[in-house]
């Protein structure tokens, strides 16, 4: 059977299927952001403790410093001014 023969049959895809959309309120979104923000703060604190422990090689220390910088930047963009 060729590809052309298989495609000649009736289109079996379902069309126009309604999908329920869950809309979050502004309060819900704010709570999610606050939760994410508090989690990022906790991660930053933990990673800073690891970085300050002095048990990392220089290359790993640089990678960790870069990750900390990126997390802080992301956190600043999340939090309202």
mmCIF file of the N, C-alpha and C atoms, coordinates in Angstrom:
data_MODEL
# 
_entry.id   MODEL 
# 
loop_
_atom_site.group_PDB 
_atom_site.id 
_atom_site.type_symbol 
_atom_site.label_atom_id 
_atom_site.label_alt_id 
_atom_site.label_comp_id 
_atom_site.label_asym_id 
_atom_site.label_entity_id 
_atom_site.label_seq_id 
_atom_site.pdbx_PDB_ins_code 
_atom_site.Cartn_x 
_atom_site.Cartn_y 
_atom_site.Cartn_z 
_atom_site.occupancy 
_atom_site.B_iso_or_equiv 
_atom_site.pdbx_formal_charge 
_atom_site.auth_seq_id 
_atom_site.auth_comp_id 
_atom_site.auth_asym_id 
_atom_site.auth_atom_id 
_atom_site.pdbx_PDB_model_num 
ATOM 1   N N  . UNK A 1 1  ? 0.855   -1.170 0.000  1.00 0.00 ? 1  UNK A N  1 
ATOM 2   C CA . UNK A 1 1  ? 0.000   0.000  0.000  1.00 0.00 ? 1  UNK A CA 1 
ATOM 3   C C  . UNK A 1 1  ? 0.903   1.236  0.000  1.00 0.00 ? 1  UNK A C  1 
ATOM 4   N N  . UNK A 1 2  ? 0.605   2.147  -0.875 1.00 0.00 ? 2  UNK A N  1 
ATOM 5   C CA . UNK A 1 2  ? 1.417   3.359  -0.967 1.00 0.00 ? 2  UNK A CA 1 
ATOM 6   C C  . UNK A 1 2  ? 0.859   4.433  -0.037 1.00 0.00 ? 2  UNK A C  1 
ATOM 7   N N  . UNK A 1 3  ? 1.647   5.470  0.178  1.00 0.00 ? 3  UNK A N  1 
ATOM 8   C CA . UNK A 1 3  ? 1.220   6.577  1.023  1.00 0.00 ? 3  UNK A CA 1 
ATOM 9   C C  . UNK A 1 3  ? -0.010  7.247  0.425  1.00 0.00 ? 3  UNK A C  1 
ATOM 10  N N  . UNK A 1 4  ? -0.045  7.396  -0.874 1.00 0.00 ? 4  UNK A N  1 
ATOM 11  C CA . UNK A 1 4  ? -1.188  8.028  -1.536 1.00 0.00 ? 4  UNK A CA 1 
ATOM 12  C C  . UNK A 1 4  ? -2.465  7.229  -1.303 1.00 0.00 ? 4  UNK A C  1 
ATOM 13  N N  . UNK A 1 5  ? -2.379  5.904  -1.352 1.00 0.00 ? 5  UNK A N  1 
ATOM 14  C CA . UNK A 1 5  ? -3.553  5.072  -1.125 1.00 0.00 ? 5  UNK A CA 1 
ATOM 15  C C  . UNK A 1 5  ? -4.070  5.200  0.317  1.00 0.00 ? 5  UNK A C  1 
ATOM 16  N N  . UNK A 1 6  ? -3.164  5.281  1.268  1.00 0.00 ? 6  UNK A N  1 
ATOM 17  C CA . UNK A 1 6  ? -3.577  5.402  2.664  1.00 0.00 ? 6  UNK A CA 1 
ATOM 18  C C  . UNK A 1 6  ? -4.253  6.738  2.921  1.00 0.00 ? 6  UNK A C  1 
ATOM 19  N N  . UNK A 1 7  ? -3.879  7.749  2.197  1.00 0.00 ? 7  UNK A N  1 
ATOM 20  C CA . UNK A 1 7  ? -4.408  9.090  2.442  1.00 0.00 ? 7  UNK A CA 1 
ATOM 21  C C  . UNK A 1 7  ? -5.720  9.361  1.718  1.00 0.00 ? 7  UNK A C  1 
ATOM 22  N N  . UNK A 1 8  ? -6.174  8.482  0.892  1.00 0.00 ? 8  UNK A N  1 
ATOM 23  C CA . UNK A 1 8  ? -7.399  8.722  0.132  1.00 0.00 ? 8  UNK A CA 1 
ATOM 24  C C  . UNK A 1 8  ? -8.646  8.536  0.970  1.00 0.00 ? 8  UNK A C  1 
ATOM 25  N N  . UNK A 1 9  ? -8.537  7.876  2.094  1.00 0.00 ? 9  UNK A N  1 
ATOM 26  C CA . UNK A 1 9  ? -9.709  7.614  2.920  1.00 0.00 ? 9  UNK A CA 1 
ATOM 27  C C  . UNK A 1 9  ? -10.231 8.887  3.561  1.00 0.00 ? 9  UNK A C  1 
ATOM 28  N N  . UNK A 1 10 ? -11.290 8.717  4.272  1.00 0.00 ? 10 UNK A N  1 
ATOM 29  C CA . UNK A 1 10 ? -11.941 9.829  4.951  1.00 0.00 ? 10 UNK A CA 1 
ATOM 30  C C  . UNK A 1 10 ? -11.004 10.415 6.011  1.00 0.00 ? 10 UNK A C  1 
ATOM 31  N N  . UNK A 1 11 ? -11.063 11.736 6.160  1.00 0.00 ? 11 UNK A N  1 
ATOM 32  C CA . UNK A 1 11 ? -10.255 12.411 7.164  1.00 0.00 ? 11 UNK A CA 1 
ATOM 33  C C  . UNK A 1 11 ? -10.811 12.043 8.535  1.00 0.00 ? 11 UNK A C  1 
ATOM 34  N N  . UNK A 1 12 ? -9.992  11.387 9.360  1.00 0.00 ? 12 UNK A N  1 
ATOM 35  C CA . UNK A 1 12 ? -10.469 10.901 10.649 1.00 0.00 ? 12 UNK A CA 1 
ATOM 36  C C  . UNK A 1 12 ? -10.194 11.885 11.784 1.00 0.00 ? 12 UNK A C  1 
ATOM 37  N N  . UNK A 1 13 ? -9.578  12.994 11.470 1.00 0.00 ? 13 UNK A N  1 
ATOM 38  C CA . UNK A 1 13 ? -9.302  13.967 12.527 1.00 0.00 ? 13 UNK A CA 1 
ATOM 39  C C  . UNK A 1 13 ? -10.589 14.642 12.971 1.00 0.00 ? 13 UNK A C  1 
ATOM 40  N N  . UNK A 1 14 ? -10.679 14.886 14.243 1.00 0.00 ? 14 UNK A N  1 
ATOM 41  C CA . UNK A 1 14 ? -11.855 15.553 14.802 1.00 0.00 ? 14 UNK A CA 1 
ATOM 42  C C  . UNK A 1 14 ? -11.656 17.050 14.638 1.00 0.00 ? 14 UNK A C  1 
ATOM 43  N N  . UNK A 1 15 ? -12.714 17.710 14.234 1.00 0.00 ? 15 UNK A N  1 
ATOM 44  C CA . UNK A 1 15 ? -12.609 19.148 14.013 1.00 0.00 ? 15 UNK A CA 1 
ATOM 45  C C  . UNK A 1 15 ? -13.522 19.884 14.986 1.00 0.00 ? 15 UNK A C  1 
ATOM 46  N N  . UNK A 1 16 ? -13.130 21.101 15.315 1.00 0.00 ? 16 UNK A N  1 
ATOM 47  C CA . UNK A 1 16 ? -13.931 21.999 16.149 1.00 0.00 ? 16 UNK A CA 1 
ATOM 48  C C  . UNK A 1 16 ? -14.335 21.377 17.484 1.00 0.00 ? 16 UNK A C  1 
ATOM 49  N N  . UNK A 1 17 ? -13.365 20.888 18.184 1.00 0.00 ? 17 UNK A N  1 
ATOM 50  C CA . UNK A 1 17 ? -13.610 20.330 19.509 1.00 0.00 ? 17 UNK A CA 1 
ATOM 51  C C  . UNK A 1 17 ? -13.439 21.451 20.520 1.00 0.00 ? 17 UNK A C  1 
ATOM 52  N N  . UNK A 1 18 ? -14.486 21.751 21.290 1.00 0.00 ? 18 UNK A N  1 
ATOM 53  C CA . UNK A 1 18 ? -14.353 22.831 22.274 1.00 0.00 ? 18 UNK A CA 1 
ATOM 54  C C  . UNK A 1 18 ? -13.370 22.448 23.382 1.00 0.00 ? 18 UNK A C  1 
ATOM 55  N N  . UNK A 1 19 ? -12.566 23.406 23.782 1.00 0.00 ? 19 UNK A N  1 
ATOM 56  C CA . UNK A 1 19 ? -11.580 23.192 24.826 1.00 0.00 ? 19 UNK A CA 1 
ATOM 57  C C  . UNK A 1 19 ? -11.852 24.188 25.935 1.00 0.00 ? 19 UNK A C  1 
ATOM 58  N N  . UNK A 1 20 ? -11.937 23.668 27.161 1.00 0.00 ? 20 UNK A N  1 
ATOM 59  C CA . UNK A 1 20 ? -12.146 24.561 28.283 1.00 0.00 ? 20 UNK A CA 1 
ATOM 60  C C  . UNK A 1 20 ? -10.844 25.287 28.591 1.00 0.00 ? 20 UNK A C  1 
ATOM 61  N N  . UNK A 1 21 ? -10.949 26.590 28.774 1.00 0.00 ? 21 UNK A N  1 
ATOM 62  C CA . UNK A 1 21 ? -9.778  27.394 29.083 1.00 0.00 ? 21 UNK A CA 1 
ATOM 63  C C  . UNK A 1 21 ? -9.902  27.878 30.517 1.00 0.00 ? 21 UNK A C  1 
ATOM 64  N N  . UNK A 1 22 ? -8.879  27.566 31.290 1.00 0.00 ? 22 UNK A N  1 
ATOM 65  C CA . UNK A 1 22 ? -8.886  28.011 32.681 1.00 0.00 ? 22 UNK A CA 1 
ATOM 66  C C  . UNK A 1 22 ? -8.209  29.365 32.745 1.00 0.00 ? 22 UNK A C  1 
ATOM 67  N N  . UNK A 1 23 ? -8.928  30.337 33.190 1.00 0.00 ? 23 UNK A N  1 
ATOM 68  C CA . UNK A 1 23 ? -8.393  31.683 33.327 1.00 0.00 ? 23 UNK A CA 1 
ATOM 69  C C  . UNK A 1 23 ? -8.087  31.934 34.788 1.00 0.00 ? 23 UNK A C  1 
ATOM 70  N N  . UNK A 1 24 ? -6.904  32.434 35.048 1.00 0.00 ? 24 UNK A N  1 
ATOM 71  C CA . UNK A 1 24 ? -6.539  32.772 36.412 1.00 0.00 ? 24 UNK A CA 1 
ATOM 72  C C  . UNK A 1 24 ? -6.827  34.239 36.657 1.00 0.00 ? 24 UNK A C  1 
ATOM 73  N N  . UNK A 1 25 ? -7.268  34.502 37.835 1.00 0.00 ? 25 UNK A N  1 
ATOM 74  C CA . UNK A 1 25 ? -7.513  35.897 38.192 1.00 0.00 ? 25 UNK A CA 1 
ATOM 75  C C  . UNK A 1 25 ? -6.188  36.570 38.493 1.00 0.00 ? 25 UNK A C  1 
ATOM 76  N N  . UNK A 1 26 ? -6.208  37.879 38.593 1.00 0.00 ? 26 UNK A N  1 
ATOM 77  C CA . UNK A 1 26 ? -4.994  38.617 38.925 1.00 0.00 ? 26 UNK A CA 1 
ATOM 78  C C  . UNK A 1 26 ? -4.432  38.201 40.269 1.00 0.00 ? 26 UNK A C  1 
ATOM 79  N N  . UNK A 1 27 ? -5.325  37.886 41.208 1.00 0.00 ? 27 UNK A N  1 
ATOM 80  C CA . UNK A 1 27 ? -4.880  37.465 42.542 1.00 0.00 ? 27 UNK A CA 1 
ATOM 81  C C  . UNK A 1 27 ? -4.168  36.120 42.449 1.00 0.00 ? 27 UNK A C  1 
ATOM 82  N N  . UNK A 1 28 ? -4.717  35.183 41.669 1.00 0.00 ? 28 UNK A N  1 
ATOM 83  C CA . UNK A 1 28 ? -4.075  33.879 41.498 1.00 0.00 ? 28 UNK A CA 1 
ATOM 84  C C  . UNK A 1 28 ? -2.693  34.026 40.891 1.00 0.00 ? 28 UNK A C  1 
ATOM 85  N N  . UNK A 1 29 ? -2.578  34.851 39.850 1.00 0.00 ? 29 UNK A N  1 
ATOM 86  C CA . UNK A 1 29 ? -1.283  35.060 39.207 1.00 0.00 ? 29 UNK A CA 1 
ATOM 87  C C  . UNK A 1 29 ? -0.283  35.659 40.182 1.00 0.00 ? 29 UNK A C  1 
ATOM 88  N N  . UNK A 1 30 ? -0.747  36.613 40.968 1.00 0.00 ? 30 UNK A N  1 
ATOM 89  C CA . UNK A 1 30 ? 0.130   37.266 41.939 1.00 0.00 ? 30 UNK A CA 1 
ATOM 90  C C  . UNK A 1 30 ? 0.610   36.260 42.974 1.00 0.00 ? 30 UNK A C  1 
ATOM 91  N N  . UNK A 1 31 ? -0.283  35.359 43.412 1.00 0.00 ? 31 UNK A N  1 
ATOM 92  C CA . UNK A 1 31 ? 0.105   34.346 44.393 1.00 0.00 ? 31 UNK A CA 1 
ATOM 93  C C  . UNK A 1 31 ? 1.139   33.390 43.815 1.00 0.00 ? 31 UNK A C  1 
ATOM 94  N N  . UNK A 1 32 ? 0.981   33.007 42.558 1.00 0.00 ? 32 UNK A N  1 
ATOM 95  C CA . UNK A 1 32 ? 1.948   32.120 41.907 1.00 0.00 ? 32 UNK A CA 1 
ATOM 96  C C  . UNK A 1 32 ? 3.298   32.820 41.810 1.00 0.00 ? 32 UNK A C  1 
ATOM 97  N N  . UNK A 1 33 ? 3.295   34.093 41.417 1.00 0.00 ? 33 UNK A N  1 
ATOM 98  C CA . UNK A 1 33 ? 4.549   34.835 41.327 1.00 0.00 ? 33 UNK A CA 1 
ATOM 99  C C  . UNK A 1 33 ? 5.202   35.002 42.686 1.00 0.00 ? 33 UNK A C  1 
ATOM 100 N N  . UNK A 1 34 ? 4.399   35.272 43.723 1.00 0.00 ? 34 UNK A N  1 
ATOM 101 C CA . UNK A 1 34 ? 4.966   35.411 45.060 1.00 0.00 ? 34 UNK A CA 1 
ATOM 102 C C  . UNK A 1 34 ? 5.564   34.098 45.531 1.00 0.00 ? 34 UNK A C  1 
ATOM 103 N N  . UNK A 1 35 ? 4.893   32.991 45.223 1.00 0.00 ? 35 UNK A N  1 
ATOM 104 C CA . UNK A 1 35 ? 5.414   31.682 45.593 1.00 0.00 ? 35 UNK A CA 1 
ATOM 105 C C  . UNK A 1 35 ? 6.723   31.397 44.857 1.00 0.00 ? 35 UNK A C  1 
ATOM 106 N N  . UNK A 1 36 ? 6.753   31.668 43.559 1.00 0.00 ? 36 UNK A N  1 
ATOM 107 C CA . UNK A 1 36 ? 7.974   31.455 42.779 1.00 0.00 ? 36 UNK A CA 1 
ATOM 108 C C  . UNK A 1 36 ? 9.081   32.370 43.284 1.00 0.00 ? 36 UNK A C  1 
ATOM 109 N N  . UNK A 1 37 ? 8.714   33.595 43.603 1.00 0.00 ? 37 UNK A N  1 
ATOM 110 C CA . UNK A 1 37 ? 9.684   34.553 44.106 1.00 0.00 ? 37 UNK A CA 1 
ATOM 111 C C  . UNK A 1 37 ? 10.293  34.075 45.421 1.00 0.00 ? 37 UNK A C  1 
ATOM 112 N N  . UNK A 1 38 ? 9.464   33.584 46.326 1.00 0.00 ? 38 UNK A N  1 
ATOM 113 C CA . UNK A 1 38 ? 9.990   33.113 47.611 1.00 0.00 ? 38 UNK A CA 1 
ATOM 114 C C  . UNK A 1 38 ? 10.857  31.866 47.422 1.00 0.00 ? 38 UNK A C  1 
ATOM 115 N N  . UNK A 1 39 ? 10.507  31.014 46.473 1.00 0.00 ? 39 UNK A N  1 
ATOM 116 C CA . UNK A 1 39 ? 11.330  29.836 46.196 1.00 0.00 ? 39 UNK A CA 1 
ATOM 117 C C  . UNK A 1 39 ? 12.673  30.233 45.615 1.00 0.00 ? 39 UNK A C  1 
ATOM 118 N N  . UNK A 1 40 ? 12.686  31.212 44.729 1.00 0.00 ? 40 UNK A N  1 
ATOM 119 C CA . UNK A 1 40 ? 13.948  31.673 44.152 1.00 0.00 ? 40 UNK A CA 1 
ATOM 120 C C  . UNK A 1 40 ? 14.817  32.309 45.228 1.00 0.00 ? 40 UNK A C  1 
ATOM 121 N N  . UNK A 1 41 ? 14.206  33.074 46.133 1.00 0.00 ? 41 UNK A N  1 
ATOM 122 C CA . UNK A 1 41 ? 14.966  33.646 47.251 1.00 0.00 ? 41 UNK A CA 1 
ATOM 123 C C  . UNK A 1 41 ? 15.633  32.538 48.068 1.00 0.00 ? 41 UNK A C  1 
ATOM 124 N N  . UNK A 1 42 ? 14.896  31.473 48.357 1.00 0.00 ? 42 UNK A N  1 
ATOM 125 C CA . UNK A 1 42 ? 15.441  30.361 49.143 1.00 0.00 ? 42 UNK A CA 1 
ATOM 126 C C  . UNK A 1 42 ? 16.586  29.678 48.403 1.00 0.00 ? 42 UNK A C  1 
ATOM 127 N N  . UNK A 1 43 ? 16.415  29.475 47.094 1.00 0.00 ? 43 UNK A N  1 
ATOM 128 C CA . UNK A 1 43 ? 17.471  28.849 46.290 1.00 0.00 ? 43 UNK A CA 1 
ATOM 129 C C  . UNK A 1 43 ? 18.705  29.735 46.248 1.00 0.00 ? 43 UNK A C  1 
ATOM 130 N N  . UNK A 1 44 ? 18.503  31.037 46.081 1.00 0.00 ? 44 UNK A N  1 
ATOM 131 C CA . UNK A 1 44 ? 19.633  31.967 46.071 1.00 0.00 ? 44 UNK A CA 1 
ATOM 132 C C  . UNK A 1 44 ? 20.399  31.919 47.388 1.00 0.00 ? 44 UNK A C  1 
ATOM 133 N N  . UNK A 1 45 ? 19.666  31.861 48.482 1.00 0.00 ? 45 UNK A N  1 
ATOM 134 C CA . UNK A 1 45 ? 20.315  31.798 49.789 1.00 0.00 ? 45 UNK A CA 1 
ATOM 135 C C  . UNK A 1 45 ? 21.146  30.516 49.928 1.00 0.00 ? 45 UNK A C  1 
ATOM 136 N N  . UNK A 1 46 ? 20.567  29.404 49.526 1.00 0.00 ? 46 UNK A N  1 
ATOM 137 C CA . UNK A 1 46 ? 21.272  28.127 49.609 1.00 0.00 ? 46 UNK A CA 1 
ATOM 138 C C  . UNK A 1 46 ? 22.504  28.109 48.708 1.00 0.00 ? 46 UNK A C  1 
ATOM 139 N N  . UNK A 1 47 ? 22.351  28.565 47.478 1.00 0.00 ? 47 UNK A N  1 
ATOM 140 C CA . UNK A 1 47 ? 23.480  28.578 46.545 1.00 0.00 ? 47 UNK A CA 1 
ATOM 141 C C  . UNK A 1 47 ? 24.577  29.529 47.014 1.00 0.00 ? 47 UNK A C  1 
ATOM 142 N N  . UNK A 1 48 ? 24.189  30.632 47.614 1.00 0.00 ? 48 UNK A N  1 
ATOM 143 C CA . UNK A 1 48 ? 25.182  31.566 48.150 1.00 0.00 ? 48 UNK A CA 1 
ATOM 144 C C  . UNK A 1 48 ? 25.973  30.912 49.277 1.00 0.00 ? 48 UNK A C  1 
ATOM 145 N N  . UNK A 1 49 ? 25.292  30.147 50.124 1.00 0.00 ? 49 UNK A N  1 
ATOM 146 C CA . UNK A 1 49 ? 25.993  29.423 51.190 1.00 0.00 ? 49 UNK A CA 1 
ATOM 147 C C  . UNK A 1 49 ? 26.984  28.419 50.610 1.00 0.00 ? 49 UNK A C  1 
ATOM 148 N N  . UNK A 1 50 ? 26.586  27.729 49.561 1.00 0.00 ? 50 UNK A N  1 
ATOM 149 C CA . UNK A 1 50 ? 27.480  26.765 48.911 1.00 0.00 ? 50 UNK A CA 1 
ATOM 150 C C  . UNK A 1 50 ? 28.680  27.491 48.312 1.00 0.00 ? 50 UNK A C  1 
ATOM 151 N N  . UNK A 1 51 ? 28.411  28.607 47.645 1.00 0.00 ? 51 UNK A N  1 
ATOM 152 C CA . UNK A 1 51 ? 29.491  29.366 47.017 1.00 0.00 ? 51 UNK A CA 1 
ATOM 153 C C  . UNK A 1 51 ? 30.460  29.886 48.062 1.00 0.00 ? 51 UNK A C  1 
ATOM 154 N N  . UNK A 1 52 ? 29.958  30.292 49.212 1.00 0.00 ? 52 UNK A N  1 
ATOM 155 C CA . UNK A 1 52 ? 30.806  30.844 50.266 1.00 0.00 ? 52 UNK A CA 1 
ATOM 156 C C  . UNK A 1 52 ? 31.544  29.774 51.063 1.00 0.00 ? 52 UNK A C  1 
ATOM 157 N N  . UNK A 1 53 ? 31.179  28.519 50.888 1.00 0.00 ? 53 UNK A N  1 
ATOM 158 C CA . UNK A 1 53 ? 31.807  27.451 51.667 1.00 0.00 ? 53 UNK A CA 1 
ATOM 159 C C  . UNK A 1 53 ? 33.255  27.202 51.245 1.00 0.00 ? 53 UNK A C  1 
ATOM 160 N N  . UNK A 1 54 ? 33.605  27.591 50.039 1.00 0.00 ? 54 UNK A N  1 
ATOM 161 C CA . UNK A 1 54 ? 34.980  27.429 49.574 1.00 0.00 ? 54 UNK A CA 1 
ATOM 162 C C  . UNK A 1 54 ? 35.336  26.025 49.146 1.00 0.00 ? 54 UNK A C  1 
ATOM 163 N N  . UNK A 1 55 ? 34.367  25.143 48.992 1.00 0.00 ? 55 UNK A N  1 
ATOM 164 C CA . UNK A 1 55 ? 34.659  23.753 48.633 1.00 0.00 ? 55 UNK A CA 1 
ATOM 165 C C  . UNK A 1 55 ? 34.521  23.486 47.136 1.00 0.00 ? 55 UNK A C  1 
ATOM 166 N N  . UNK A 1 56 ? 34.382  24.536 46.333 1.00 0.00 ? 56 UNK A N  1 
ATOM 167 C CA . UNK A 1 56 ? 34.209  24.359 44.887 1.00 0.00 ? 56 UNK A CA 1 
ATOM 168 C C  . UNK A 1 56 ? 35.509  24.648 44.139 1.00 0.00 ? 56 UNK A C  1 
ATOM 169 N N  . UNK A 1 57 ? 35.685  23.938 43.033 1.00 0.00 ? 57 UNK A N  1 
ATOM 170 C CA . UNK A 1 57 ? 36.802  24.254 42.140 1.00 0.00 ? 57 UNK A CA 1 
ATOM 171 C C  . UNK A 1 57 ? 36.499  25.578 41.457 1.00 0.00 ? 57 UNK A C  1 
ATOM 172 N N  . UNK A 1 58 ? 37.521  26.216 40.917 1.00 0.00 ? 58 UNK A N  1 
ATOM 173 C CA . UNK A 1 58 ? 37.353  27.534 40.304 1.00 0.00 ? 58 UNK A CA 1 
ATOM 174 C C  . UNK A 1 58 ? 36.354  27.526 39.153 1.00 0.00 ? 58 UNK A C  1 
ATOM 175 N N  . UNK A 1 59 ? 36.407  26.505 38.294 1.00 0.00 ? 59 UNK A N  1 
ATOM 176 C CA . UNK A 1 59 ? 35.486  26.474 37.159 1.00 0.00 ? 59 UNK A CA 1 
ATOM 177 C C  . UNK A 1 59 ? 34.037  26.284 37.629 1.00 0.00 ? 59 UNK A C  1 
ATOM 178 N N  . UNK A 1 60 ? 33.836  25.456 38.637 1.00 0.00 ? 60 UNK A N  1 
ATOM 179 C CA . UNK A 1 60 ? 32.487  25.284 39.178 1.00 0.00 ? 60 UNK A CA 1 
ATOM 180 C C  . UNK A 1 60 ? 32.026  26.536 39.910 1.00 0.00 ? 60 UNK A C  1 
ATOM 181 N N  . UNK A 1 61 ? 32.952  27.209 40.551 1.00 0.00 ? 61 UNK A N  1 
ATOM 182 C CA . UNK A 1 61 ? 32.619  28.460 41.244 1.00 0.00 ? 61 UNK A CA 1 
ATOM 183 C C  . UNK A 1 61 ? 32.137  29.510 40.239 1.00 0.00 ? 61 UNK A C  1 
ATOM 184 N N  . UNK A 1 62 ? 32.813  29.604 39.087 1.00 0.00 ? 62 UNK A N  1 
ATOM 185 C CA . UNK A 1 62 ? 32.389  30.554 38.051 1.00 0.00 ? 62 UNK A CA 1 
ATOM 186 C C  . UNK A 1 62 ? 31.014  30.208 37.503 1.00 0.00 ? 62 UNK A C  1 
ATOM 187 N N  . UNK A 1 63 ? 30.761  28.921 37.284 1.00 0.00 ? 63 UNK A N  1 
ATOM 188 C CA . UNK A 1 63 ? 29.432  28.487 36.816 1.00 0.00 ? 63 UNK A CA 1 
ATOM 189 C C  . UNK A 1 63 ? 28.351  28.824 37.839 1.00 0.00 ? 63 UNK A C  1 
ATOM 190 N N  . UNK A 1 64 ? 28.652  28.601 39.103 1.00 0.00 ? 64 UNK A N  1 
ATOM 191 C CA . UNK A 1 64 ? 27.692  28.911 40.160 1.00 0.00 ? 64 UNK A CA 1 
ATOM 192 C C  . UNK A 1 64 ? 27.452  30.414 40.252 1.00 0.00 ? 64 UNK A C  1 
ATOM 193 N N  . UNK A 1 65 ? 28.508  31.205 40.144 1.00 0.00 ? 65 UNK A N  1 
ATOM 194 C CA . UNK A 1 65 ? 28.348  32.666 40.169 1.00 0.00 ? 65 UNK A CA 1 
ATOM 195 C C  . UNK A 1 65 ? 27.469  33.142 39.015 1.00 0.00 ? 65 UNK A C  1 
ATOM 196 N N  . UNK A 1 66 ? 27.655  32.550 37.843 1.00 0.00 ? 66 UNK A N  1 
ATOM 197 C CA . UNK A 1 66 ? 26.835  32.900 36.678 1.00 0.00 ? 66 UNK A CA 1 
ATOM 198 C C  . UNK A 1 66 ? 25.376  32.531 36.918 1.00 0.00 ? 66 UNK A C  1 
ATOM 199 N N  . UNK A 1 67 ? 25.142  31.346 37.470 1.00 0.00 ? 67 UNK A N  1 
ATOM 200 C CA . UNK A 1 67 ? 23.774  30.910 37.764 1.00 0.00 ? 67 UNK A CA 1 
ATOM 201 C C  . UNK A 1 67 ? 23.123  31.841 38.790 1.00 0.00 ? 67 UNK A C  1 
ATOM 202 N N  . UNK A 1 68 ? 23.872  32.244 39.812 1.00 0.00 ? 68 UNK A N  1 
ATOM 203 C CA . UNK A 1 68 ? 23.346  33.167 40.813 1.00 0.00 ? 68 UNK A CA 1 
ATOM 204 C C  . UNK A 1 68 ? 22.976  34.502 40.179 1.00 0.00 ? 68 UNK A C  1 
ATOM 205 N N  . UNK A 1 69 ? 23.814  34.991 39.316 1.00 0.00 ? 69 UNK A N  1 
ATOM 206 C CA . UNK A 1 69 ? 23.543  36.256 38.637 1.00 0.00 ? 69 UNK A CA 1 
ATOM 207 C C  . UNK A 1 69 ? 22.277  36.167 37.802 1.00 0.00 ? 69 UNK A C  1 
ATOM 208 N N  . UNK A 1 70 ? 22.109  35.069 37.077 1.00 0.00 ? 70 UNK A N  1 
ATOM 209 C CA . UNK A 1 70 ? 20.918  34.888 36.248 1.00 0.00 ? 70 UNK A CA 1 
ATOM 210 C C  . UNK A 1 70 ? 19.650  34.767 37.091 1.00 0.00 ? 70 UNK A C  1 
ATOM 211 N N  . UNK A 1 71 ? 19.749  34.052 38.205 1.00 0.00 ? 71 UNK A N  1 
ATOM 212 C CA . UNK A 1 71 ? 18.592  33.929 39.096 1.00 0.00 ? 71 UNK A CA 1 
ATOM 213 C C  . UNK A 1 71 ? 18.204  35.282 39.684 1.00 0.00 ? 71 UNK A C  1 
ATOM 214 N N  . UNK A 1 72 ? 19.194  36.059 40.091 1.00 0.00 ? 72 UNK A N  1 
ATOM 215 C CA . UNK A 1 72 ? 18.893  37.382 40.647 1.00 0.00 ? 72 UNK A CA 1 
ATOM 216 C C  . UNK A 1 72 ? 18.240  38.277 39.598 1.00 0.00 ? 72 UNK A C  1 
ATOM 217 N N  . UNK A 1 73 ? 18.730  38.211 38.376 1.00 0.00 ? 73 UNK A N  1 
ATOM 218 C CA . UNK A 1 73 ? 18.157  38.998 37.288 1.00 0.00 ? 73 UNK A CA 1 
ATOM 219 C C  . UNK A 1 73 ? 16.705  38.582 37.046 1.00 0.00 ? 73 UNK A C  1 
ATOM 220 N N  . UNK A 1 74 ? 16.452  37.282 37.001 1.00 0.00 ? 74 UNK A N  1 
ATOM 221 C CA . UNK A 1 74 ? 15.085  36.776 36.795 1.00 0.00 ? 74 UNK A CA 1 
ATOM 222 C C  . UNK A 1 74 ? 14.181  37.209 37.935 1.00 0.00 ? 74 UNK A C  1 
ATOM 223 N N  . UNK A 1 75 ? 14.691  37.174 39.134 1.00 0.00 ? 75 UNK A N  1 
ATOM 224 C CA . UNK A 1 75 ? 13.904  37.569 40.302 1.00 0.00 ? 75 UNK A CA 1 
ATOM 225 C C  . UNK A 1 75 ? 13.561  39.048 40.243 1.00 0.00 ? 75 UNK A C  1 
ATOM 226 N N  . UNK A 1 76 ? 14.506  39.872 39.838 1.00 0.00 ? 76 UNK A N  1 
ATOM 227 C CA . UNK A 1 76 ? 14.245  41.309 39.715 1.00 0.00 ? 76 UNK A CA 1 
ATOM 228 C C  . UNK A 1 76 ? 13.145  41.580 38.687 1.00 0.00 ? 76 UNK A C  1 
ATOM 229 N N  . UNK A 1 77 ? 13.125  40.814 37.624 1.00 0.00 ? 77 UNK A N  1 
ATOM 230 C CA . UNK A 1 77 ? 12.100  41.019 36.586 1.00 0.00 ? 77 UNK A CA 1 
ATOM 231 C C  . UNK A 1 77 ? 10.727  40.542 37.052 1.00 0.00 ? 77 UNK A C  1 
ATOM 232 N N  . UNK A 1 78 ? 10.693  39.582 37.977 1.00 0.00 ? 78 UNK A N  1 
ATOM 233 C CA . UNK A 1 78 ? 9.427   39.049 38.480 1.00 0.00 ? 78 UNK A CA 1 
ATOM 234 C C  . UNK A 1 78 ? 8.780   39.961 39.513 1.00 0.00 ? 78 UNK A C  1 
ATOM 235 N N  . UNK A 1 79 ? 9.609   40.530 40.371 1.00 0.00 ? 79 UNK A N  1 
ATOM 236 C CA . UNK A 1 79 ? 9.083   41.287 41.501 1.00 0.00 ? 79 UNK A CA 1 
ATOM 237 C C  . UNK A 1 79 ? 8.668   42.699 41.064 1.00 0.00 ? 79 UNK A C  1 
ATOM 238 N N  . UNK A 1 80 ? 7.516   43.142 41.535 1.00 0.00 ? 80 UNK A N  1 
ATOM 239 C CA . UNK A 1 80 ? 7.069   44.506 41.195 1.00 0.00 ? 80 UNK A CA 1 
ATOM 240 C C  . UNK A 1 80 ? 7.969   45.531 41.870 1.00 0.00 ? 80 UNK A C  1 
ATOM 241 N N  . UNK A 1 81 ? 8.084   46.652 41.208 1.00 0.00 ? 81 UNK A N  1 
ATOM 242 C CA . UNK A 1 81 ? 8.950   47.710 41.749 1.00 0.00 ? 81 UNK A CA 1 
ATOM 243 C C  . UNK A 1 81 ? 8.265   48.514 42.807 1.00 0.00 ? 81 UNK A C  1 
# 
